């Protein structure tokens, strides 16, 4: 079954077109555009007209690609920015009317479940302990833990690369007290996020979304970006610490030129690495496996199962 999934996130708008059969997702097309839908949301409580139009422009191109691929089903998922915004439901209705997409605003629980479904599929054999999935988004971060393909605990936290960049990082480069405040805020939010008995049972971790894939690409100095090289990359906490120290000391224009880092992610990468690193520490993980298989794969698998 050929399925299209559009993920309208706080920082990026993404498309997956895939053939899904017997629990296997065979990617045919995958696209990402940094649209920063959550720009200004922390300050105003609403999605801005400028951000909304950026998303609509990208969606128009995605709908054309979906039609050309002759997809049998198409779904769109919306996450933290749309959940939190006062005008989020109005935006979702506009997406349905303007682009004909079956757009669903996910709860934090639904987002966590689909993320785990995508990240864990084909990766974790029965009896191999608890797998933790870390999904660092633009407006929220999901921590999910489960075994044998079943979620046993999850939490959706108000931690995001756009949200926390706007909240704490006002200078270029960030000042030391801003970085300290960012780290303190992240650690406080992560404190006690998962029950201790589940956290201590975790034996491995997978990290998905733009921050860990960017960190893997930077570690390998990938130019251009290569998803096949990033998939399965083992990312060490020590590498993240070095990247954070280096990038936080750069001006934005310098970060835009770092090999492996997409220029559009340079604005939020300092907050992103801080969140990822602190999440790993909270889960007592020294390393995580980076994966391209996230909520897009999870949503595709769920749609095919219906």
N, C-alpha and C positions, 0 to 999 in steps of 0.2 A: 504494500500500500504506500503510495507516495503522499507524504504529509509535509506541509509547511508550518513552521512555528515562528512567530514573531515575538520577540521579547522586548517590551518597551520599558526599559529600566531607568533608574535615576541618572545614570551617567552615559549610557549607550543604548542604541536601538539596534537589535540584531535580527538576523534572518537565518533559519536553517531549513533547507529543503532536503528531504531524505526519503529513501525507500526503507520501510520498516517491516520486517518479516521475522516471526519467531523470536522476538526479543532482541533482534539485531538491528542497529541503526546504520545504514549505509549512506553517508553524506554525499549529496549531489551538488549542493551549493551552500556556501556559508559566508555571510557578510556581517560586518560590524561598522557602525558609524558612531562616533562619540557625539552625542546630541545634547548632553547635559540638561536634561529635562528639569532637574532639581535646582538649577541655578536660581539663587535668591529665595528658595523655598524656606530655608532656615530663618530668614529675616522677615518674610512677608506672610508666610503660611499659604501661599498660592503659587500655582504654576504660572510663569510669566508668558505673555503672548509671544514674545520672541522665541522662548524655548519651545513652546507648543508648535510654532510654525516650522522650526528646525526639524521636529519629529515628523510633521506632516509631509514635508519635502522628501524625507528619506522613505517614509511609508509608501508614497506614490511610486517610487522606483521599485520597492519590494513587491508591491502588488502586481506590477508588470512582470516581474520575474516569476512570481507564483503562477500567473496565468500562462506564461510561456512554457513553464515546466509541466503543465497539465496535472497539477496536484489534485488528488481525490478529496483532500480535506485540508483546511487551513484554520489555525487557531492563533490568537494573540494573547499573551499574558502581560499583565501590568503589575508592577511591584511597589516598592516603598514610596516613591514620589507621588504616585497616583493615590495610594492608600491614604497618605498623610495630608494631601492638599485639600483645601476647602473647595476648590473647583475641580477636584479629581474625577468625580462621577460625571460632571459635565464634559470633561475632556474625553473620557471613555465613550460616552454617547456619541460625541463628535467623530471619534475614530470609527465607530461602527457605521455611522451614517455616511461619512465621507469616503471611506475606503472599503466598505463591505466586509470588514473583518469581524469574526466572532471574538470580540475582545472581552477578557475576563480580568477583573481586578482581584488578584489573589490575596488571601489573608496571609499573615506571616507563617501560620501552620502549613498552609497549602504550598507556599513557596519552599519551605524547608523540606517537605515530603517529596516534591518533584525534583528538587536539587539532589537529594539523596538517591532517588530512583535513577537519575541520569548518571551520577558519579559512581554509584556502586555496581551498576549493571555490567556483568561480565568480569568484574574486578575482584570480587571477594568470595572465595570458596567457603562452603559451609564448614563450621567448626574452627574457623581461624580467628575467633575473638571479635572484639568490637572495633568497627571502623568509624572514625570521625571524619566528617566532611565540613570544611570551612569555606563559606561563600561570602567574600567581601564585596559588597555592592556599593552603589553610590549613596544610598540613603539608609540601608540596613545591612546587617551582617547576620547570616544564619549559621548556627552550629547544630549539626545533626549527628547523632550517634546511633548505630544499629549493628545488627549482625544477621547473617543468613538472609540478607535482602529485606529485613524488617526494621523499621525505625523503632528504637526503644526510648529515645529522648531527643528533644530538639528545643531550640529557642531562637526567636527572631529578635535581635537587639537593635536599638536605635544607634547604630554605629555605621557610618558610611563615609566614603572618600570625599564626596561632594559636601555632605553635611558637616564633617569635621574639619575640612579645609576652610570652609566659610566661617566656622565657629572659632577656630584658633589661629590660623595661619594668615596673618594680615600683612606681613612684610616680605620683601624679596631680597635676599633669601630669608627664611623664617628666623626670627630671633630666638636665642636660647630659652627664654622664659615661655615663649609660645610653644616650643617643642616639649618642654616640661609639662605645661598645662595640657597639651594634647595627650601625652602619655598617661598622665594621671587620670584624665577623663576616661580614656579607653580602658585602663585597668579597673577603675571603679565600676564601669558598666559590665565588664566581663566577670567581676567577682561573683562566684557562686552561680554562674550561668547554668551549669549542668550539675545534677546531683553527684555527690562525691563517689558513691558506689559505681555509677556509670562512668564517670571520668577516669577513675583508677583502673577500670577494665579495658580502656582503649589501648589497642596494640599497634595501630597505624592510622595515619591521617592522609586525607586527600584535600587539596586546595584548588578551588575553581574560581573562575571569573578573571577580570582584566588585571588585577594586581599580581596574583601569582604567575599568570602567563607572561606578563611583562617582566617580572623578576627573573623568570627562567630564560627569557629571550635576552635580557641584559647579561646574565651570567654566561651565556654562550655567544654574546655579541652577534646575534642574528640580524643580518641585513641581506635580503628582506626577511620579514617574519615567516617562519615555517611551522605550521601547526603540528606536522608530524614529528618534528624535532622537540617541540615543547611537550607533547603528550607523553606522560610517564617520567618526565624529568624529576630527579630527586633534588629538592631544594632544602638546603641546610640552614638552620637558624643563624649560624655564624656568617653565612653569605648574606643573609638579609640584614644583619647588623652592619656589615661593611657597606652594603648598598645604601642603607638609610643614612649612615654618617656622611657618605660621599655626596648623595643627592641633596640632603638638607643643607649642605654648605654651598650649594650652587645657586646662582640666579636662574630664574625661569628659562631664559633664553639658552643658557648652558644646558639645562636639563633636556630641552627640546632636541639637542644634538647628540644625546647619549645613544650609542649603538644599542639596538634592541628595544628601545623605549619609543613608542609611537608619540610624536610631538603633542598630540591632543591629550595624552595621559600625563604629560609632564606637570600639569597644574595640580593634580590630585595624588601623585605617586607617593609623596612623603607621608601623607595621612594614610594611604593604602598600606604601605609597608609597616607603619606603626601598628595598625589594626591587625594585620596578619601576624606579625611577630608576637604581639601581646596575646593573641588568640592561641598561638602555638604554646606559649609559656603557660597560659591558663589550663591548657589540656595536657601539659607536660610532654610535648612533642618536640624532639630535637630536629626533626626533618618531616617534610610532607612530600607526597607525590603530586605533581602538578598535572591537572587534567583539563582537556578541552570539553569533556563530557559533563555538562551541567544541566541547568533547568531546561535548556532547549531539547536535549536528549530525553530528559524526564517527561516533558510535555508531549513529545512525539511518541514515546512508548505508551503513555497513558491513552492518548487518542487512538492509537492503533489497537489497544486492548479493548476499546469499546466497539 
